[in-house]
Amino acid sequence: MNKIKRFLANAGKKLFTTARAKVWWLIILILAITVLAGFLDYPKYYDQGVNWLKKTTGIALPEFYKLPFRLGLDLQGGTHLIYEADTSAIPEKDRNDALEGVRDVIERRVNAFGVAEPVVQTTKAGDSYRVIVELAGVKDVSQAIKMIGETPLLEFKEQAAAPITELTAEQKKEMNDYNAAAKKTANEVLKKARARGADFVALAKEYSADEATKNVGGDLGFITKNGAYADLYDDAAKLKVGGVSGLIETDADINIIKLVATEDSKEVKANHLLVCWQGAQSCTGTLTKEEARKKIDELKAQATKENFVDLVKENSTEPGASESGGDLGWFGKGMMVKPFEDATFAMKVGEISDVIETQFGYHLIYKTDERAVKEYRVSRILIDKKTKEEILPPAEEWAYTGLTGKQLTKAQVQFDPNTNSPEVGLEFNDEGKKLFGEITERNVGKPVAIFLDGEAISVPRVNEAIKEGKAVISGNFTIPEAKLLAQRLNAGALPVPINLVSQETIGAALGQESVTKSLMAGLIGFLAVVVFMILYYRLPGLLSALALVFYAVLVLALFKLIPVTLTLAGIAGFVLSVGMAVDANVLIFERLKEELRWGKPLGSAIDEAFRRAWPSIRDGNLTTLISCLVLFWFSTSMIKGFALTLSVGVILSMLSALFITKSFLRLISPWFQNKSTWLFGVKSKNK
C-alpha cells in the first residue's frame, strides 16, 4: 500500500511540478481558451455539433452563448442626419463653443441608448452651423430623430430692456433715401412696361425682387379675392387683358402688374371634422388608424346639418376646432389637398360628405355655400422698400443670459416643503454658479424665466441674490413627469436649439461589400505572411503561423466581449496588429538563429532568444500603445475605433509571442534537441 502511495505521489509531482509538465498544462490551457473563443466567434459550429450529438445519442447540451459583432455605419448601414444649430441668440464669439456643446450632448444622448460608435461631427458652411450625426444600425429614422430630439433645451432668461420703437434721424434718412430710390426705379420700370412692344417677362426677370416668381417672368398664376395675393385682386379687376397697372404701393413694396388672362370659377365655403391617427401628418393624437376609422364612421352616422358644428367642437382633433367649429371660410381650387378639394367641389350645398382620407387623417365635410368668382391670371414686378420694422431690432420679452443646460451638472426630483408637490432641483458647475449669482443679483425684485424647449415653464421672482449655484423648476409636475425631466436633463441639455435639415437611411449593401472585400484582403495578407514565415523560418515559422491563428481567434472574441464597434478603420487596426504580432515573432526567431549559430542547445537558445528580444518588443509596442491612447483621446469616433482595435491587438500580440509561441517552441524542443538546425532556419556548418 505504501509503495502505491509513493508511486502516485511521485507521479503527481511529475504531472504537475516538472518543467515539461508545466509546458503541457500551459498548452492545454491555451487550446481550451482558444476553443472557447472560437465558439464565441462562430457559435453555429458548436450548435451544429450539439444538434448532431442530440440526434445521435439523445444527450442534450445547452447552446453556446451568442454575442454578435457590433458593426459601424460603414459596415451595417444606419441613419445619417444633418442638423442646423440656431445660434442667433448666442454672441458670435461663443458660437463655436456652443456648437461643440451640442456635439457633446448628442454623443452622450445616443451613447445612453447603446448606439454602436456614433459619429457626431460639427461644421460651418457660410453663416450656417451644422451638426452631422451618423448612427450605425438605427434604420428607423423617426427613432433616431426622437433619440436626439428628446434632449431638452434648458435656458435661463431675464427681462429684456425696453424695445427701441423709433428710428434715429440717421436711420430715417437711410430709409427715406432707399425708398425714394426704389420709387424712382419703379417709375422707370413702369415706363418700360407700358412702352409699345414691351417684354413684361424680361422686365420681371431683370427687376423683380420676388425670387419665387422672377425666373418665370413674375407669373403669379390665377389670383382670387381670398387667396394669397388678395391685395392685388381689385387692381387686376380694373385692367383689360394685356393691360399694365400703375404703381401699386404698400408700406413694404411697390407692385407693377399685368393682366394675362381671366377665368370664371367658383369658391366654396365649408366646415370639416378631422379625426387623425398616430403617425398622420401633424397629428398629436394616440388613436391607431383602425380606431380613428371606427370613430369617424360613428360620427358620420350621427352627423346632420343641425349638429355638425357641435360634433366638430366636441370631437375634431384639428387645433382650434373647439372654438372655430371647423369653419374653413371661402376657398378656391388649389388651396386644399387634392382629395379634400375634389370632394368639396363635387358636393352640393348642404350635403355632408362620406369619409375622406388625406395625409392629415379622416375628414367629414359639410358644404355650407358656394359662389361664382372671377379669377385673374397676373404677372408681377416687385420692387422692395425698406420699412421701420426691418431697421429696428425685433422686440423681445426675454433676453439671453448665457446660462443654459451647458453649465448643468445635476438634476434631481425633490419636493416643495410647503405644498409637497414634485419639482426638479438643478445644480450648476463653477461657471454656471457664477453666472446664476450674477443674474439673480441684478434681477432682485424682478422675474427670471426658466425656458424648456423654447417655452417658459417657470417664471419665479428673485427675492435675493443666489450664490450657491442651485435652482428649482416648479411647473405643476406629476412625479413621473418630474422624474422624466430630471432624467432628460441629466442625459444632457442642448446649449442651443437644433433643426433637422436632412435625413437619410443608409442601406447595408455597401457595408456587406466592404466587409467581404476587407475579409478577402485580410485572408490573402494572412496567407502570404504564413507562407513567408514557413519558407524563411521553417519550423518556428509554422509554429508562429499556428500562434497567429490562435491570436486572431482570441482578438475577435475580445472584440465581442468588450464590445468593440467594428468599422473599416477598426478592421484596418486589427490587420495592422496582426502585422505587429508577426514582427514580434520575427525578432524572437532572429535571436534564436543567432543563439543556435553560436552552438547553444535548443532549449537554452529558446530562453535566451526570448530574453534578448523582449526589450525591443516591449518598447516598440509601448510606443504604439501611447500613439493609440493619443488617437483615442483626441480624435473622432471613427479614428477611436482604429485606435481601440489596434491597442487590443497590440496587447494580445505581446501575450501571443511571450506565451503561445514560446510554449509551442518549448513543447517541441526535446524532440529536436539533437536534430539539424536547418529546421530552425540556420544553415548547417560544413565539417
C-alpha positions in Angstrom: 0.0 0.0 0.0 2.8 2.4 0.9 4.5 1.6 -2.4 1.3 2.5 -4.3 1.0 5.8 -2.3 4.7 6.7 -3.1 4.1 5.8 -6.8 1.1 8.1 -7.0 2.8 10.8 -5.1 5.8 10.7 -7.5 3.5 10.5 -10.5 1.6 13.5 -9.2 4.8 15.5 -8.7 5.9 14.7 -12.3 2.5 15.5 -13.6 2.2 19.0 -12.0 5.7 20.2 -11.0 8.2 19.3 -13.7 9.1 21.9 -16.3 7.9 19.6 -19.0 4.5 19.1 -17.3 4.0 22.8 -16.9 4.5 23.3 -20.6 1.9 20.7 -21.4 -0.6 22.3 -19.0 0.0 25.7 -20.5 -0.6 24.3 -24.0 -3.8 22.6 -22.8 -4.9 25.9 -21.2 -4.1 27.8 -24.4 -6.0 25.3 -26.5 -9.0 25.4 -24.1 -9.2 29.2 -24.2 -8.8 29.2 -28.0 -11.6 26.6 -28.5 -14.0 28.7 -26.2 -13.0 31.9 -28.0 -13.6 30.1 -31.4 -17.1 29.0 -30.3 -17.8 32.6 -29.2 -16.6 33.9 -32.6 -18.6 31.3 -34.6 -21.2 29.6 -32.3 -23.0 28.0 -35.2 -20.4 25.3 -35.4 -20.7 24.4 -31.7 -24.5 24.4 -32.1 -24.3 22.1 -35.1 -22.2 19.7 -33.1 -24.7 19.9 -30.2 -27.6 19.1 -32.5 -25.7 16.2 -34.1 -25.0 14.8 -30.6 -28.6 15.1 -29.6 -29.9 13.3 -32.7 -27.2 10.6 -32.4 -27.2 9.9 -28.7 -30.1 11.8 -27.2 -27.8 13.8 -25.0 -28.9 17.4 -24.9 -26.3 20.1 -24.2 -27.1 23.8 -24.0 -26.4 26.1 -27.0 -23.4 28.3 -26.8 -23.7 31.9 -25.7 -24.3 34.1 -28.7 -22.9 37.6 -28.8 -23.0 39.5 -32.2 -20.2 41.7 -33.5 -21.0 45.4 -33.3 -20.7 46.9 -36.7 -20.3 50.6 -37.5 -22.3 52.6 -40.1 -20.0 51.9 -42.9 -20.4 48.1 -42.5 -24.1 47.6 -41.4 -25.8 50.8 -42.6 -27.9 53.1 -40.4 -29.1 56.7 -40.2 -27.4 59.9 -41.4 -28.9 63.1 -40.0 -27.9 66.8 -40.5 -29.0 69.4 -38.0 -28.6 73.2 -38.3 -27.9 74.9 -35.0 -29.8 78.2 -34.3 -27.1 80.4 -32.9 -28.9 83.7 -33.4 -29.3 84.3 -29.7 -25.6 83.5 -29.0 -22.9 86.1 -29.2 -20.6 85.3 -32.2 -17.5 84.7 -30.1 -19.4 81.9 -28.2 -20.9 80.1 -31.2 -18.1 77.6 -31.8 -18.1 76.6 -28.2 -21.9 76.3 -28.3 -21.7 74.0 -31.3 -19.1 71.8 -29.6 -21.5 71.6 -26.6 -24.3 70.4 -28.9 -22.0 67.7 -30.3 -21.0 66.5 -26.8 -24.6 66.4 -25.7 -25.8 64.4 -28.7 -22.9 61.9 -28.3 -23.9 61.4 -24.6 -27.5 61.1 -25.6 -27.1 58.4 -28.2 -24.5 56.6 -26.2 -27.1 56.2 -23.4 -29.3 54.3 -25.9 -26.4 51.9 -26.7 -25.9 53.0 -30.3 -22.7 51.5 -31.7 -19.9 54.1 -32.0 -22.0 57.2 -33.1 -20.2 59.7 -35.4 -21.1 63.2 -34.4 -19.3 66.0 -36.3 -19.6 69.8 -36.5 -19.1 72.0 -39.5 -19.6 75.6 -40.6 -20.8 76.4 -44.1 -21.1 80.2 -44.6 -23.1 81.5 -41.7 -24.7 78.1 -41.1 -23.6 76.0 -38.1 -24.3 72.3 -38.7 -24.1 69.0 -36.8 -23.8 65.8 -38.7 -24.9 62.6 -36.9 -24.3 59.0 -38.1 -26.0 56.2 -36.1 -24.9 52.7 -37.1 -27.7 50.1 -37.0 -30.5 52.6 -36.5 -32.6 52.0 -39.6 -35.7 53.8 -38.2 -35.2 57.5 -39.0 -38.0 58.6 -36.7 -36.5 56.6 -33.8 -33.1 58.4 -34.4 -34.8 61.8 -34.6 -36.7 61.1 -31.4 -33.5 59.8 -29.7 -31.8 63.1 -30.3 -34.8 65.4 -30.1 -35.8 64.1 -26.7 -32.9 66.0 -25.2 -34.4 69.2 -23.7 -33.1 72.7 -24.3 -32.7 74.5 -21.0 -32.3 78.3 -20.8 -32.4 80.9 -18.1 -33.5 84.4 -19.4 -34.0 87.8 -17.8 -36.4 90.6 -18.8 -35.3 92.4 -21.9 -34.6 96.1 -22.0 -37.4 98.2 -23.3 -37.5 97.8 -27.1 -36.5 100.7 -29.4 -39.6 101.9 -31.2 -38.4 105.0 -33.0 -35.8 105.4 -35.7 -32.8 107.8 -35.2 -32.5 110.7 -37.6 -29.8 108.9 -39.4 -31.9 105.7 -39.8 -34.9 107.7 -41.0 -32.7 109.4 -43.7 -31.4 106.0 -44.7 -34.9 104.5 -45.0 -36.3 107.6 -46.9 -33.3 107.6 -49.3 -33.7 103.9 -50.0 -37.4 104.2 -50.6 -37.0 107.2 -52.9 -34.5 105.3 -55.0 -36.9 102.3 -55.1 -39.8 104.5 -56.3 -37.6 106.1 -59.0 -36.6 102.6 -60.2 -40.3 101.6 -60.1 -41.3 104.6 -62.3 -38.6 103.8 -64.8 -39.7 100.1 -65.0 -43.3 101.2 -65.3 -42.4 103.4 -68.3 -40.6 100.5 -70.0 -43.5 98.1 -69.2 -46.1 100.4 -70.9 -44.0 101.1 -73.9 -45.2 99.6 -77.2 -43.9 96.1 -77.7 -42.5 95.9 -74.2 -41.5 92.4 -72.9 -43.0 92.2 -69.4 -41.5 88.8 -68.8 -37.9 90.1 -69.5 -38.5 93.1 -67.3 -39.7 90.9 -64.4 -36.6 88.7 -64.7 -34.4 91.8 -64.6 -36.0 93.9 -62.0 -38.4 91.9 -59.8 -37.3 91.3 -56.2 -39.7 88.3 -55.9 -37.2 85.3 -56.0 -40.1 82.8 -56.2 -41.5 84.2 -59.5 -38.9 86.3 -61.2 -37.4 83.4 -63.2 -40.9 82.6 -64.6 -41.5 86.2 -65.7 -43.3 87.2 -62.5 -46.2 84.8 -63.2 -48.4 84.6 -60.1 -51.0 82.2 -61.7 -54.7 82.9 -61.2 -55.4 85.0 -58.1 -58.7 85.2 -56.2 -60.2 87.6 -53.8 -59.4 85.4 -50.8 -56.2 83.9 -52.0 -52.5 84.6 -51.4 -52.4 87.8 -53.5 -55.8 89.2 -52.5 -54.3 92.7 -52.1 -53.8 92.8 -55.9 -57.2 91.4 -56.9 -59.1 94.7 -57.1 -56.3 96.3 -59.2 -56.3 93.3 -61.5 -60.1 93.6 -61.9 -59.7 97.1 -63.3 -57.4 96.0 -66.1 -58.2 94.7 -69.6 -56.3 91.6 -70.7 -52.8 92.7 -71.7 -53.1 95.9 -69.6 -50.4 97.1 -67.2 -51.3 98.7 -63.9 -49.8 101.8 -62.4 -47.7 101.7 -59.2 -49.5 99.7 -56.5 -47.6 100.9 -53.4 -47.7 99.5 -49.9 -45.6 100.2 -46.8 -43.3 97.3 -47.7 -43.1 97.3 -51.5 -44.2 98.6 -54.9 -46.0 96.3 -57.4 -46.5 96.6 -61.1 -48.9 94.0 -62.5 -50.0 92.9 -66.0 -53.3 91.1 -66.6 -52.6 88.0 -68.7 -56.0 86.2 -68.7 -59.3 85.9 -66.9 -61.4 82.9 -66.0 -64.8 82.2 -64.5 -64.5 79.9 -61.4 -66.2 79.3 -58.1 -65.3 79.3 -54.4 -66.9 77.1 -51.7 -67.4 77.5 -48.0 -67.3 74.5 -45.7 -66.8 73.2 -42.2 -64.9 70.0 -41.6 -64.4 67.4 -38.8 -60.9 65.8 -38.5 -60.0 62.5 -36.7 -56.3 61.9 -37.1 -54.3 58.8 -36.1 -50.9 58.3 -34.7 -48.4 58.8 -37.5 -50.6 61.0 -39.7 -49.1 64.4 -40.6 -49.2 67.0 -37.7 -51.2 64.5 -35.6 -50.5 64.6 -31.8 -53.3 62.0 -31.0 -52.8 58.4 -29.9 -55.5 56.6 -31.9 -54.5 53.9 -34.3 -55.7 54.2 -37.9 -58.3 51.5 -37.3 -59.6 53.3 -34.1 -59.7 56.6 -36.0 -61.7 55.0 -38.8 -64.2 53.4 -36.3 -64.7 56.8 -34.6 -65.2 58.8 -37.9 -67.8 56.2 -39.0 -69.7 56.6 -35.8 -69.6 60.4 -36.1 -70.8 60.1 -39.8 -73.8 58.1 -38.6 -74.7 60.9 -36.1 -73.9 63.9 -38.3 -76.7 66.2 -39.5 -76.7 69.8 -40.8 -78.0 70.9 -37.4 -75.5 69.2 -35.1 -72.4 69.2 -37.4 -70.7 72.2 -35.8 -71.3 70.8 -32.3 -69.8 67.4 -33.3 -66.8 69.2 -34.6 -66.3 71.2 -31.4 -66.6 68.0 -29.3 -64.6 65.5 -31.4 -62.3 67.1 -34.0 -58.6 66.7 -33.5 -57.8 69.9 -35.5 -56.1 72.5 -33.3 -58.6 75.3 -32.5 -61.6 73.4 -33.8 -63.3 73.6 -30.4 -63.6 77.3 -31.0 -64.0 77.6 -34.8 -66.3 74.6 -35.3 -64.1 73.6 -38.2 -65.1 76.6 -40.3 -62.7 76.9 -43.3 -64.2 80.1 -44.8 -64.2 80.7 -48.5 -61.6 78.9 -50.6 -60.9 78.1 -54.2 -59.2 75.4 -56.1 -55.6 74.7 -55.3 -55.9 75.8 -51.7 -56.6 72.4 -50.1 -55.1 69.0 -50.5 -56.5 67.3 -53.6 -58.7 64.6 -52.1 -60.3 67.2 -49.8 -60.7 69.7 -52.6 -62.2 67.3 -55.1 -64.8 66.0 -52.6 -65.8 69.5 -51.6 -66.2 70.9 -55.1 -68.2 67.8 -56.2 -70.7 68.2 -53.3 -74.0 70.1 -53.3 -74.5 72.9 -50.8 -76.0 71.5 -47.6 -74.5 68.0 -48.1 -72.3 66.1 -45.6 -69.6 64.1 -47.3 -68.6 60.5 -46.9 -65.4 59.8 -45.0 -62.4 61.4 -46.9 -58.9 60.2 -46.2 -55.9 62.6 -46.5 -52.4 62.6 -45.1 -53.8 64.5 -42.1 -56.4 61.9 -41.2 -60.1 61.2 -41.8 -62.5 64.1 -42.6 -66.2 64.7 -42.7 -67.0 67.8 -44.8 -70.2 70.0 -44.5 -70.5 72.3 -47.5 -72.4 75.4 -46.5 -72.2 77.7 -49.6 -70.6 78.3 -53.0 -70.3 81.3 -55.3 -69.1 82.2 -58.8 -66.0 84.3 -58.9 -63.7 85.8 -61.4 -60.1 84.8 -61.4 -57.3 86.8 -62.9 -54.0 85.5 -64.2 -51.4 88.1 -63.2 -47.7 88.7 -63.7 -45.9 91.0 -61.3 -42.8 93.0 -61.0 -42.0 93.6 -57.3 -39.8 96.5 -56.1 -38.8 96.2 -52.4 -39.0 99.1 -50.0 -37.4 99.4 -46.6 -39.6 99.6 -43.5 -39.1 100.8 -40.0 -39.6 97.2 -38.7 -36.7 96.0 -40.9 -34.3 98.5 -39.4 -35.3 98.3 -35.7 -34.3 95.1 -33.8 -37.2 92.8 -33.0 -38.9 93.3 -29.7 -38.1 90.5 -27.3 -39.7 90.0 -23.9 -36.8 87.9 -22.6 -33.1 88.4 -23.1 -30.3 85.7 -23.4 -28.2 85.4 -20.2 -25.6 82.8 -21.2 -26.9 80.3 -18.5 -28.1 77.1 -20.2 -28.1 73.4 -19.8 -24.4 73.5 -20.8 -23.5 74.5 -17.2 -25.8 72.0 -15.6 -24.1 69.2 -13.6 -27.1 67.6 -11.9 -30.9 67.5 -12.0 -32.9 65.6 -9.4 -36.5 65.3 -8.2 -37.3 66.9 -4.9 -40.5 68.1 -3.2 -41.7 71.6 -2.2 -41.7 71.7 1.6 -44.8 73.8 1.6 -47.1 72.1 -0.9 -45.3 68.7 -1.2 -45.6 69.0 -5.0 -42.7 67.5 -7.1 -40.2 69.8 -8.6 -36.8 69.5 -10.3 -33.7 70.7 -8.5 -30.8 71.9 -10.5 -27.1 72.2 -9.7 -24.6 74.1 -11.8 -20.8 73.9 -12.3 -18.5 76.7 -11.3 -19.2 78.7 -14.4 -23.0 78.3 -14.0 -22.8 79.1 -10.3 -21.0 82.4 -11.1 -23.5 83.2 -13.9 -26.6 82.4 -11.8 -25.2 84.5 -9.0 -24.8 87.5 -11.3 -28.2 87.0 -12.9 -30.1 86.9 -9.6 -28.1 89.7 -8.2 -29.0 92.2 -10.9 -32.6 91.0 -11.0 -33.6 91.2 -7.3 -37.3 92.0 -7.3 -37.7 91.1 -11.0 -38.7 87.8 -12.7 -36.2 85.4 -14.2 -37.7 82.9 -16.7 -36.7 79.2 -17.0 -37.3 78.1 -20.6 -37.5 74.4 -21.6 -37.6 73.7 -25.3 -38.3 77.3 -26.0 -41.3 77.5 -23.6 -41.3 79.4 -20.3 -42.3 76.8 -17.8 -41.4 78.7 -14.6 -41.1 82.4 -14.1 -40.1 82.9 -10.4 -39.4 86.4 -8.9 -36.0 86.8 -7.4 -36.1 87.9 -3.8 -32.3 87.9 -3.2 -29.1 87.0 -4.9 -28.4 83.2 -5.0 -24.7 82.4 -4.8 -25.0 78.6 -4.1 -25.4 77.7 -7.8 -28.7 75.9 -7.2 -32.1 76.5 -8.8 -35.6 74.8 -8.9 -38.0 74.2 -11.7 -41.6 74.1 -10.5 -44.4 73.6 -13.0 -47.3 71.6 -11.7 -45.4 68.3 -12.5 -46.6 64.9 -11.6 -43.9 62.6 -10.1 -43.4 60.6 -13.3 -43.1 63.9 -15.3 -40.6 65.3 -12.8 -38.5 62.1 -13.0 -38.5 62.1 -16.8 -37.5 65.7 -16.9 -34.6 65.2 -14.5 -33.5 62.1 -16.5 -33.6 64.0 -19.7 -31.7 67.0 -18.3 -29.0 64.6 -16.8 -28.6 63.0 -20.2 -27.6 66.4 -21.5 -29.3 69.7 -22.2 -28.6 71.3 -25.6 -26.9 74.7 -25.4 -28.7 75.9 -28.5 -31.8 74.8 -30.5 -31.2 72.5 -33.5 -33.4 72.0 -36.6 -33.3 68.9 -38.7 -32.4 69.8 -42.3 -31.6 66.4 -43.9 -32.2 62.8 -43.1 -31.1 59.7 -44.9 -31.2 55.9 -44.3 -28.1 54.2 -45.4 -28.5 50.6 -46.5 -26.1 47.8 -45.6 -25.4 46.7 -49.3 -22.3 48.9 -49.4 -21.3 47.7 -46.0 -21.6 44.0 -46.9 -19.5 44.6 -50.0 -16.9 46.4 -47.8 -16.9 43.5 -45.3 -16.4 40.9 -48.0 -13.5 42.8 -49.6 -11.9 43.5 -46.2 -12.1 39.9 -45.2 -10.7 38.7 -48.5 -7.8 41.2 -48.3 -7.1 40.2 -44.7 -7.2 36.5 -45.6 -4.8 37.0 -48.6 -2.5 39.0 -46.5 -2.5 36.4 -43.6 -1.8 33.5 -46.0 1.1 35.5 -47.6 2.6 36.1 -44.2 2.2 32.4 -43.2 3.9 31.3 -46.4 6.8 33.7 -45.9 7.3 32.7 -42.2 7.3 29.0 -43.1 9.7 29.4 -46.0 12.1 31.6 -44.2 11.9 30.4 -40.6 10.7 26.8 -41.3 9.6 25.0 -38.2 9.4 28.2 -35.9 7.6 29.9 -38.8 5.0 27.1 -38.9 4.5 27.4 -35.1 4.2 31.2 -35.4 1.5 30.7 -38.0 -0.4 28.5 -35.7 0.1 31.0 -32.9 -1.3 33.7 -35.2 -4.4 31.7 -35.8 -4.9 31.4 -32.0 -4.2 35.1 -31.7 -6.8 36.1 -34.3 -9.4 33.9 -32.7 -8.7 35.4 -29.3 -8.8 39.0 -30.6 -12.1 38.5 -32.4 -13.6 37.1 -29.2 -12.4 40.1 -27.2 -14.0 42.4 -29.8 -17.3 40.8 -29.0 -16.8 40.8 -25.2 -15.6 44.4 -24.7 -17.6 45.1 -27.1 -15.6 46.9 -29.9 -17.5 48.5 -32.8 -16.0 47.3 -36.0 -15.6 49.9 -38.8 -13.4 49.7 -41.8 -10.9 51.8 -39.9 -11.2 49.3 -37.0 -10.6 46.3 -39.3 -7.5 48.2 -40.6 -6.3 48.5 -37.0 -6.8 44.7 -36.5 -4.9 43.8 -39.6 -2.1 46.2 -38.6 -1.9 44.4 -35.2 -1.6 41.1 -36.9 1.5 42.5 -38.7 2.9 43.7 -35.4 2.4 40.2 -33.9 4.4 38.8 -36.8 7.0 41.4 -36.2 7.4 40.2 -32.6 7.9 36.6 -33.8 10.5 37.8 -36.3 12.5 39.5 -33.6 12.4 36.3 -31.5 13.3 34.0 -34.4 16.3 36.1 -35.5 17.6 36.0 -31.9 17.0 32.2 -31.9 19.0 31.8 -35.1 21.9 33.8 -33.6 21.9 31.6 -30.4 21.9 28.4 -32.5 24.7 29.7 -34.7 26.8 30.1 -31.5 26.2 26.5 -30.7 23.9 26.7 -27.8 21.5 23.8 -27.1 18.0 24.4 -28.4 16.3 24.8 -25.0 18.8 27.4 -23.8 18.7 29.1 -27.2 14.9 29.5 -27.0 15.0 31.0 -23.5 17.9 33.4 -24.4 16.2 34.4 -27.7 13.0 35.5 -25.8 15.1 37.3 -23.1 17.0 39.3 -25.7 14.0 40.0 -27.9 11.7 41.2 -25.1 13.1 44.8 -24.7 12.6 45.5 -28.4 9.1 44.0 -28.4 8.2 45.9 -25.3 9.5 49.3 -26.4 8.0 49.0 -29.9 4.6 48.0 -28.6 4.6 50.6 -25.8 5.2 53.4 -28.3 2.3 52.1 -30.4 0.1 52.0 -27.4 0.9 55.6 -26.5 0.0 56.6 -30.1 -3.3 54.7 -29.7 -4.0 56.5 -26.5 -3.5 59.9 -28.1 -5.6 59.0 -31.0 -8.4 57.6 -28.8 -8.4 60.7 -26.6 -8.3 63.4 -29.1 -9.8 62.0 -32.3 -13.3 61.5 -33.7 -15.3 58.3 -33.2 -14.1 56.6 -36.4 -10.4 57.1 -35.5 -11.2 56.0 -32.0 -12.3 52.6 -33.4 -9.0 52.3 -35.2 -7.1 53.1 -32.0 -9.1 50.7 -29.9 -8.8 47.7 -32.2 -5.1 48.4 -32.7 -4.4 48.7 -28.9 -6.3 45.5 -28.1 -4.4 43.7 -30.9 -1.0 45.0 -29.7 -1.5 43.9 -26.1 -2.6 40.4 -27.3 0.2 40.2 -29.8 2.7 40.6 -26.9 0.9 37.9 -24.9 0.8 35.7 -28.1 4.6 36.0 -28.6 5.5 35.6 -25.0 3.2 32.7 -24.1 1.8 30.9 -27.1 4.8 31.0 -29.4 7.2 30.3 -26.5 5.1 27.4 -25.2 5.0 25.8 -28.7 8.8 26.1 -29.0 9.4 24.7 -25.5 7.0 21.8 -26.3 8.9 20.7 -29.4 12.5 21.5 -28.1 13.1 18.0 -26.6 12.0 16.4 -29.9 14.5 18.4 -32.0 17.3 18.8 -29.4 19.9 16.9 -31.5 18.4 17.4 -34.9 19.7 19.6 -37.7 19.4 23.3 -37.1 18.2 23.7 -40.7 14.6 23.2 -39.4 15.1 26.4 -37.4 16.3 28.5 -40.3 20.1 28.0 -39.6 22.4 26.6 -42.2 24.4 23.7 -41.0 28.2 24.3 -40.8 30.4 22.4 -43.1 32.6 19.9 -41.3 
